[in-house]
Amino acid sequence: DAGVIQSPRHEVTEMGQEVTLRCKPISGHNSLFWYRQTMMRGLELLIYFNNNVPIDDSGMPEDRFSAKMPNASFSTLKIQPSEPRDSAVYFCASSIKGQRLAGGDQETQYFGPGTRLLVL
Amino acid sequence: AQKITQTQPGMFVQEKEAVTLDCTYDTSDPSYGLFWYKQPSSGEMIFLIYQGSYDQQNATEGRYSLNFQKARKSANLVISASQLGDSAMYFCAMSPPDFGNEKLTFGTGTRLTIIP
């Protein structure tokens, strides 16, 4: 089965440009997460969706960042306008939201390969 | 608030030896999940192993096992018979007590280097 798919894998852009990152979660998963990873701050959760609905966007840095999930198989993270401090690796992850059962890993988040963003 | 602590920023281990990566956590809730992820130099985050707080037995997945000591609030990852391909960053993570809230809290990671 295909894992989480992200595109592009690498993006180099100039400050002020719009950047759109894309994610396709694992089929059947109903929760989707966007993370950002930097050396200084480690892994940070930006936003997550459940059944295509944004549940918590408290990690979104500022209004320049927006995320959408128009259907169960696709999500975007947009940065407009981009700034050099947005340079990071952006991960998308998906999981099945369900009961936490002993011996199971139903809540495990599976990560995509990440998008390495460089804003010049 | 939840907190994950990984006190070993880096470790060097001889190939074929066993490795223990430390992870301690802080929570007051009895229900939570603990995870370990591996991040090789290529950058992807690979899920390794999961332990539920109510699981009676320590989780195992091939060469990986999780030494779960609930009273000490520790969830150490043990890698048996280490291989060169085990060289990577390893992150411990915790899911929240409220299962309606799915934010994972990650530790700062441990960089493991396997020496031939």
Chai-1 contact restraints between the chains, C-beta under 6 A:
chainA,res_idxA,chainB,res_idxB,connection_type,confidence,min_distance_angstrom,max_distance_angstrom,comment,restraint_id
A,S31,B,E102,contact,1.0,0.0,6.0,A-B,restraint_1
A,G42,B,T108,contact,1.0,0.0,6.0,A-B,restraint_2
A,L43,B,F106,contact,1.0,0.0,6.0,A-B,restraint_3
A,L45,B,K103,contact,1.0,0.0,6.0,A-B,restraint_4
A,R100,B,F99,contact,1.0,0.0,6.0,A-B,restraint_5
A,A102,B,G52,contact,1.0,0.0,6.0,A-B,restraint_6
A,A102,B,Y54,contact,1.0,0.0,6.0,A-B,restraint_7
A,A102,B,D55,contact,1.0,0.0,6.0,A-B,restraint_8
A,G103,B,D55,contact,1.0,0.0,6.0,A-B,restraint_9
A,D105,B,Y50,contact,1.0,0.0,6.0,A-B,restraint_10
A,E107,B,G33,contact,1.0,0.0,6.0,A-B,restraint_11
A,E107,B,S95,contact,1.0,0.0,6.0,A-B,restraint_12
A,T108,B,F47,contact,1.0,0.0,6.0,A-B,restraint_13
A,T108,B,Y50,contact,1.0,0.0,6.0,A-B,restraint_14
A,Y110,B,F47,contact,1.0,0.0,6.0,A-B,restraint_15
A,F111,B,M45,contact,1.0,0.0,6.0,A-B,restraint_16
A,P113,B,E44,contact,1.0,0.0,6.0,A-B,restraint_17
A,G114,B,G43,contact,1.0,0.0,6.0,A-B,restraint_18
